[in-house]
Amino acid sequence: MEGRDRERREGAKKTREEKGLGVDGEEFGGINGGMKKYMLTPLLLLGSIAAGPATRPATSEPSGDFVVEGKVVDEGGEPMKNVAVYARCGTQNNTIRTGITKSDKDGKYRLAFAPGVMEERGLGHEVVGFQNALIVVVKGGYFEKNLGRQGDLAMSDDPNHMTDKDYAGVVAIHKPYELNFVLCKGGEVSGKVVDPDGKVVKGLTLYLSGAEVTYLMAVKTDEEGMFKFRDVPTNYDWSFLIHDRFYAEDVETKPFKLTEAGEKMEMTLTSDAVKHTLVSTPAAATP
């Protein structure tokens, strides 16, 4: 799993660079409900399936061959309506959104989705093969209780490849897969980034990272060095992280944790590009 985690880190970085996911709030707004400044990049997004045999991007619409269905509820077990659920499928660093739906008044949903790529088997014969099928749930103001890890799926039309220990499950062709979600209200972390002399650092990309996910969200500091992460999952340890060309390797702060729904925490971060350090100083936490 350590090798896969390393692969995901590099994959996440490459995917953001190639596809601009860092500002694609609509695609990766799973926690932030489509806010343009933020993204959700679950660790689960970038599985270890690399493009092996010759493949091409899939062009078909969802046909019902691959389906996940289930229910979305809140922490009290009450159904949640109008929650967006979508699928991103394909091979590593080459996933696309291939299906989307919303939960009904009873919290129930049924998502049909297509493969992200098709595998060429010669003489014009193409198959789905075995590829990533990440299922993401989206509701502004909420995060998924399990960080959506149960949605770390694969899809397959190969009867000999219907299990894989690196995934929460495999969606088989013509066999609906049951997948349920619990949404919880998150908190907010904001603050300012300064250099060792106290001058604001603008345009710096900050990542929120943790043991559960490699990169949860990303945001750039504004002209005044300010930043804000919304809908941060509570009761998880998070750290601020920098990964850019000025740093030889990832630099991150000591972990912090929000413990209450709606909690707001302010931080001052001191970024030293010379010493390759990033230090956080909590200002206050308000419920």
Secondary structure, 3 states (H helix, E strand, C coil): CHHHHHHHHHHHHHHHHHHCHHHCCCCCCCCCCCCCCCCCCCHHHCCCCCCCCCEEECCCCCCCCEEEEEEEEECCCCECCCCEEEEEEEECCEEEEEEEEECCCCCEEEEEECCCEEEECCCCCEECCEEEEEEEEECCCEEECCCCHHHEEEEECCCCCCCCCCCCEEEECCCCEECCEEEEECEEEEEEEECCCCCECCCCEEEEEECCCCCCEEEECCCCCEEEEEEECCCCCEEEEECCCCCCCCEECCCECCCCCCCEEEEEEEEECCCCEEEEEEEEEEC
